[in-house]
Every structure is written in C-alpha cells, then in structure tokens.
C-alpha cells in the first residue's frame, strides 16, 4: 500500500508538468500568431490572461 503513494504522487506531478508545458506551448503559438499578423496582436493579448493558469 505504501508503494502506491509515491507512484500516485509521481503521476500527479507528471500531469502537472504536462499541463504547464502545454500552457507554455499554447502561449508560444499565440505569440507567433500575434507576431505573424500584427493587426490581430491586440485580440491575442486580450485572450492571453484568460488562458493563463495564474
């Protein structure tokens, strides 16, 4: 039973890191879109705070 505790914690940490990584990738993609089309930059920046987990 005790062996399952670190295993579960490891999975939780892995999922958290994967979630943070996905957020960074998504933010990076949005920034690339903003740089590619400057007229959309303001709209993208308005959506960034909503997508940020903080």
Z-matrix of the N, CA and C atoms (Angstrom, degrees):
N
C 1 1.459
C 2 1.519 1 110.57
N 3 1.337 2 115.78 1 -38.05
C 4 1.466 3 119.15 2 -178.43
C 5 1.530 4 111.37 3 -68.75
N 6 1.319 5 116.79 4 -24.80
C 7 1.464 6 120.25 5 -178.82
C 8 1.528 7 111.34 6 -70.30
N 9 1.324 8 117.14 7 -22.86
C 10 1.464 9 120.52 8 -178.20
C 11 1.527 10 112.26 9 -76.98
N 12 1.329 11 117.09 10 -22.91
C 13 1.469 12 119.94 11 -175.91
C 14 1.533 13 111.66 12 -65.58
N 15 1.347 14 119.30 13 -53.50
C 16 1.471 15 118.02 14 178.43
C 17 1.531 16 111.85 15 -65.31
N 18 1.337 17 116.63 16 -31.31
C 19 1.465 18 119.96 17 179.33
C 20 1.528 19 109.97 18 -63.95
N 21 1.329 20 116.49 19 -46.96
C 22 1.462 21 120.63 20 179.26
C 23 1.521 22 110.77 21 -64.77
N 24 1.330 23 116.03 22 -41.18
C 25 1.467 24 119.74 23 179.01
C 26 1.527 25 110.00 24 -63.19
N 27 1.331 26 116.40 25 -38.83
C 28 1.460 27 120.52 26 178.59
C 29 1.522 28 111.40 27 -62.47
N 30 1.340 29 115.72 28 -40.96
C 31 1.463 30 119.40 29 178.26
C 32 1.518 31 111.23 30 -65.66
N 33 1.339 32 116.30 31 -41.23
C 34 1.466 33 120.01 32 179.53
C 35 1.520 34 110.31 33 -62.33
N 36 1.335 35 116.46 34 -42.26
C 37 1.462 36 120.50 35 179.97
C 38 1.525 37 110.45 36 -66.85
N 39 1.335 38 116.59 37 -39.84
C 40 1.467 39 120.76 38 178.71
C 41 1.521 40 111.01 39 -62.92
N 42 1.336 41 116.21 40 -43.71
C 43 1.463 42 120.02 41 179.15
C 44 1.521 43 110.95 42 -64.78
N 45 1.343 44 116.44 43 -37.53
C 46 1.465 45 119.69 44 179.22
C 47 1.527 46 110.12 45 -65.54
N 48 1.330 47 116.80 46 -44.30
C 49 1.463 48 120.67 47 179.38
C 50 1.526 49 110.68 48 -64.50
N 51 1.326 50 116.90 49 -39.15
C 52 1.465 51 120.47 50 178.55
C 53 1.524 52 110.41 51 -64.51
N 54 1.327 53 116.03 52 -39.20
C 55 1.464 54 120.41 53 179.46
C 56 1.524 55 110.40 54 -65.11
N 57 1.349 56 115.80 55 -44.15
C 58 1.464 57 119.68 56 178.93
C 59 1.522 58 110.63 57 -64.82
N 60 1.329 59 116.75 58 -40.17
C 61 1.457 60 120.70 59 178.45
C 62 1.517 61 111.47 60 -62.60
N 63 1.328 62 116.68 61 -42.01
C 64 1.463 63 120.88 62 178.55
C 65 1.524 64 110.55 63 -63.79
N 66 1.331 65 116.23 64 -38.15
C 67 1.468 66 119.93 65 178.71
C 68 1.528 67 110.55 66 -64.54
N 69 1.346 68 116.30 67 -40.17
C 70 1.461 69 120.00 68 179.24
C 71 1.524 70 110.82 69 -66.43
N 72 1.326 71 116.70 70 -40.94
C 73 1.467 72 120.58 71 178.81
C 74 1.524 73 110.21 72 -63.80
N 75 1.340 74 115.66 73 -42.74
C 76 1.461 75 120.07 74 -179.91
C 77 1.523 76 110.47 75 -64.49
N 78 1.324 77 117.16 76 -43.33
C 79 1.461 78 121.00 77 179.04
C 80 1.527 79 110.13 78 -63.51
N 81 1.332 80 117.05 79 -41.36
C 82 1.456 81 120.83 80 178.59
C 83 1.518 82 111.73 81 -63.03
N 84 1.339 83 116.27 82 -40.38
C 85 1.464 84 120.36 83 178.57
C 86 1.521 85 110.68 84 -64.81
N 87 1.332 86 116.60 85 -41.19
C 88 1.465 87 120.18 86 179.19
C 89 1.529 88 110.75 87 -65.22
N 90 1.328 89 116.61 88 -37.43
C 91 1.467 90 119.73 89 178.55
C 92 1.527 91 110.43 90 -66.69
N 93 1.332 92 117.04 91 -38.38
C 94 1.466 93 120.05 92 177.85
C 95 1.523 94 110.73 93 -64.25
N 96 1.326 95 116.52 94 -40.15
C 97 1.467 96 120.48 95 177.47
C 98 1.527 97 109.95 96 -63.50
N 99 1.335 98 115.80 97 -41.07
C 100 1.464 99 119.99 98 -179.83
C 101 1.523 100 110.70 99 -63.69
N 102 1.326 101 116.82 100 -41.00
C 103 1.462 102 120.14 101 -179.88
C 104 1.528 103 111.14 102 -70.94
N 105 1.336 104 116.59 103 -33.00
C 106 1.463 105 120.26 104 -178.35
C 107 1.526 106 111.54 105 -71.22
N 108 1.317 107 116.37 106 -34.94
C 109 1.468 108 119.88 107 -179.79
C 110 1.524 109 109.09 108 -131.46
N 111 1.321 110 116.06 109 97.29
C 112 1.459 111 121.42 110 -172.23
C 113 1.527 112 112.58 111 -63.49
N 114 1.321 113 117.86 112 -28.96
C 115 1.460 114 119.50 113 -177.44
C 116 1.529 115 111.89 114 -70.83
N 117 1.336 116 116.78 115 -15.27
C 118 1.466 117 120.39 116 177.48
C 119 1.526 118 111.30 117 -98.46
N 120 1.306 119 117.49 118 -1.76
C 121 1.467 120 120.53 119 -173.06
C 122 1.526 121 111.97 120 -58.97
N 123 1.322 122 117.43 121 -42.08
C 124 1.461 123 120.13 122 -178.01
C 125 1.527 124 111.21 123 -63.77
N 126 1.326 125 117.36 124 -40.41
C 127 1.466 126 120.09 125 179.27
C 128 1.524 127 110.87 126 -64.07
N 129 1.329 128 116.83 127 -43.15
C 130 1.466 129 120.82 128 -179.78
C 131 1.526 130 110.34 129 -63.42
N 132 1.327 131 116.84 130 -42.75
C 133 1.460 132 120.05 131 179.95
C 134 1.524 133 111.55 132 -65.44
N 135 1.319 134 117.18 133 -29.20
C 136 1.468 135 119.72 134 177.29
C 137 1.528 136 111.13 135 -70.19
N 138 1.341 137 116.73 136 -31.89
C 139 1.466 138 119.95 137 -178.95
C 140 1.528 139 112.60 138 -84.45
N 141 1.326 140 118.50 139 -21.48
C 142 1.462 141 120.40 140 -177.72
C 143 1.527 142 113.73 141 -57.16
N 144 1.343 143 119.92 142 -45.36
C 145 1.470 144 118.80 143 -179.71
C 146 1.531 145 112.64 144 -61.53
N 147 1.331 146 117.58 145 -30.22
C 148 1.462 147 120.47 146 -179.68
C 149 1.524 148 110.99 147 -71.91
N 150 1.332 149 117.40 148 -33.29
C 151 1.460 150 121.05 149 -178.18
C 152 1.519 151 112.23 150 -84.33
N 153 1.315 152 116.77 151 -18.72
C 154 1.464 153 120.24 152 -178.89
C 155 1.523 154 110.85 153 -70.85
N 156 1.339 155 117.73 154 132.23
C 157 1.469 156 120.42 155 -179.74
C 158 1.526 157 113.39 156 -71.87
N 159 1.311 158 117.12 157 -14.56
C 160 1.471 159 119.59 158 -177.38
C 161 1.519 160 110.14 159 -81.59
